[in-house]
Amino acid sequence: MNEELNPYETPHAAPAPVPAAGEGELNLASRWRRLGGSLLDSLVMMVLILPLMFMLGMFDRIDAQGRMSLGDTILASVIGIACFMAINGMLIYKHGQTVGKRILGMRVVNLDGTQVEGNRYVVRRLLLPFWIIPQIPLVGQIFGIVNVLLIFRKDHNCLHDDFARTRVIKLPKEN
């Protein structure tokens, strides 16, 4: 078989490994840095979503017990996911980061240190553990607590990191 280069074929390149700290080990982001990134992401989302919900009159429709209707709950979820992806989608697919992770110098990588694929990040790190499983009564609440408490393990991984087979690393400072 003739193995000539096809000038019309998309070029293939292996993603460059992320710089590692020490002897082949990844420089894991600290628990505090990860918390800070999560809080920054939440703050950015609140600044955008709360005014949208107010303009749509969703707060006016909350009942006396503080509950939203099923329709408003679904609408709020769709708006939240759409806003999150509008803000973070490009960063996730190009760099394995959200706004909070970028500000604090972190990145999500595969276990071998290579850049995580965008679809893996979105489906395994976000869709299942944060947007689908929490909707299951009782199971979702228990899952959410276990998910975040697992960060106290030696590898600093939460359950959503294990689902996606990823790590969150601290990037080296640029000169």
C-alpha positions as CSV (number, residue, x, y, z in Angstrom):
1,M,0.0,0.0,0.0
2,N,1.3,3.4,-0.9
3,E,1.6,5.6,2.2
4,E,1.8,9.0,0.6
5,L,0.8,12.1,2.5
6,N,-2.7,13.3,1.7
7,P,-2.5,17.1,1.4
8,Y,-6.2,17.4,2.3
9,E,-6.1,15.3,5.4
10,T,-6.4,17.1,8.8
11,P,-2.9,17.1,10.4
12,H,-2.6,14.9,13.5
13,A,-0.5,15.8,16.5
14,A,-0.4,14.3,19.9
15,P,-1.3,16.8,22.6
16,A,1.7,18.0,24.4
17,P,2.0,16.8,28.0
18,V,1.5,19.4,30.7
19,P,4.6,20.2,32.6
20,A,5.1,18.0,35.6
21,A,6.5,18.7,39.0
22,G,9.4,16.6,40.3
23,E,10.0,13.1,39.1
24,G,7.1,12.5,36.7
25,E,4.4,13.4,39.2
26,L,1.8,16.0,38.3
27,N,1.8,19.2,40.4
28,L,-1.7,18.7,41.8
29,A,-3.7,21.8,42.6
30,S,-4.3,22.3,46.3
31,R,-7.7,21.9,47.9
32,W,-7.9,25.6,48.7
33,R,-7.0,26.6,45.1
34,R,-9.6,24.2,43.8
35,L,-12.2,25.7,46.2
36,G,-11.2,29.2,45.1
37,G,-11.7,28.3,41.4
38,S,-15.1,26.8,42.1
39,L,-16.1,29.9,44.1
40,L,-15.0,32.2,41.2
41,D,-16.9,30.1,38.7
42,S,-20.0,30.3,40.9
43,L,-19.6,34.1,41.3
44,V,-19.4,34.6,37.6
45,M,-22.5,32.5,37.0
46,M,-24.5,34.3,39.7
47,V,-23.7,37.7,38.2
48,L,-25.1,36.5,34.9
49,I,-27.9,34.2,35.9
50,L,-29.6,36.1,38.8
51,P,-30.4,39.1,36.6
52,L,-31.7,36.8,33.9
53,M,-34.0,35.0,36.4
54,F,-35.2,38.4,37.7
55,M,-36.0,39.6,34.2
56,L,-37.9,36.4,33.4
57,G,-40.0,36.9,36.6
58,M,-38.9,33.6,38.1
59,F,-38.5,35.1,41.6
60,D,-42.1,36.5,41.4
61,R,-43.4,33.0,40.9
62,I,-41.8,31.3,43.9
63,D,-44.5,30.0,46.2
64,A,-45.0,30.7,50.0
65,Q,-42.8,27.6,50.8
66,G,-39.9,29.0,48.7
67,R,-40.3,26.5,45.9
68,M,-40.3,27.1,42.1
69,S,-42.6,25.3,39.8
70,L,-41.2,22.3,37.8
71,G,-41.3,24.4,34.6
72,D,-39.3,27.2,36.2
73,T,-36.9,24.7,37.7
74,I,-36.2,23.2,34.3
75,L,-35.9,26.6,32.7
76,A,-33.4,27.7,35.4
77,S,-31.4,24.5,34.8
78,V,-31.3,25.0,31.0
79,I,-30.4,28.7,31.4
80,G,-27.6,27.8,33.9
81,I,-26.1,25.1,31.7
82,A,-26.3,27.3,28.6
83,C,-24.7,30.2,30.4
84,F,-22.0,28.0,31.9
85,M,-21.1,26.6,28.5
86,A,-21.3,30.1,26.8
87,I,-18.8,31.4,29.4
88,N,-16.5,28.4,29.8
89,G,-17.0,26.3,26.7
90,M,-14.1,27.6,24.6
91,L,-11.8,27.4,27.6
92,I,-12.8,23.9,28.4
93,Y,-12.4,22.6,24.9
94,K,-9.1,24.5,24.2
95,H,-7.4,24.5,27.5
96,G,-9.2,22.2,30.0
97,Q,-10.1,25.1,32.2
98,T,-13.0,27.2,33.4
99,V,-12.7,30.9,34.1
100,G,-12.0,30.2,37.8
101,K,-9.3,27.6,37.0
102,R,-7.7,30.0,34.4
103,I,-7.6,32.9,36.9
104,L,-6.0,30.7,39.6
105,G,-3.6,28.9,37.2
106,M,-5.1,25.4,37.1
107,R,-6.0,23.0,34.4
108,V,-7.8,19.7,34.1
109,V,-5.6,16.9,32.6
110,N,-5.9,13.2,31.9
111,L,-4.2,10.9,34.4
112,D,-1.0,10.8,32.2
113,G,-0.8,14.6,32.2
114,T,-2.0,15.2,28.6
115,Q,-4.8,17.7,27.9
116,V,-8.2,16.4,28.6
117,E,-10.6,16.1,25.7
118,G,-13.5,18.7,25.8
119,N,-16.2,16.1,25.5
120,R,-14.8,14.0,28.3
121,Y,-14.6,17.2,30.5
122,V,-18.2,18.2,29.7
123,V,-19.9,14.7,29.9
124,R,-18.0,13.0,32.6
125,R,-16.9,15.9,34.8
126,L,-20.0,18.1,34.4
127,L,-23.1,16.5,32.9
128,L,-23.3,13.4,35.0
129,P,-22.0,14.5,38.4
130,F,-23.3,18.0,38.5
131,W,-26.3,18.2,36.2
132,I,-27.9,14.8,36.1
133,I,-27.2,12.7,39.2
134,P,-28.1,15.6,41.6
135,Q,-31.6,15.5,40.1
136,I,-32.3,12.0,41.6
137,P,-34.1,12.4,44.9
138,L,-32.0,11.4,47.9
139,V,-29.3,9.7,45.8
140,G,-28.4,13.1,44.3
141,Q,-27.9,14.8,47.6
142,I,-25.8,11.9,49.0
143,F,-23.8,11.8,45.8
144,G,-23.1,15.6,46.0
145,I,-21.8,15.4,49.6
146,V,-19.6,12.3,48.8
147,N,-18.4,14.0,45.6
148,V,-16.9,17.0,47.3
149,L,-15.7,15.2,50.5
150,L,-13.5,12.9,48.5
151,I,-11.1,15.8,47.9
152,F,-9.6,15.1,51.3
153,R,-7.9,12.0,49.8
154,K,-4.2,12.1,49.2
155,D,-4.6,12.6,45.4
156,H,-7.1,15.6,46.0
157,N,-9.5,14.0,43.6
158,C,-13.3,14.4,43.9
159,L,-15.7,11.7,42.6
160,H,-16.2,13.7,39.4
161,D,-12.4,13.6,38.8
162,D,-12.6,9.8,39.2
163,F,-15.5,9.5,36.7
164,A,-13.6,11.4,34.1
165,R,-10.2,9.9,35.0
166,T,-8.7,13.3,35.3
167,R,-6.7,15.4,37.7
168,V,-6.6,19.1,38.4
169,I,-3.1,20.5,38.3
170,K,-1.5,23.8,39.2
171,L,0.2,25.3,36.2
172,P,3.8,26.6,36.5
173,K,4.2,30.3,36.8
174,E,5.0,32.1,33.5
175,N,8.2,34.2,33.5
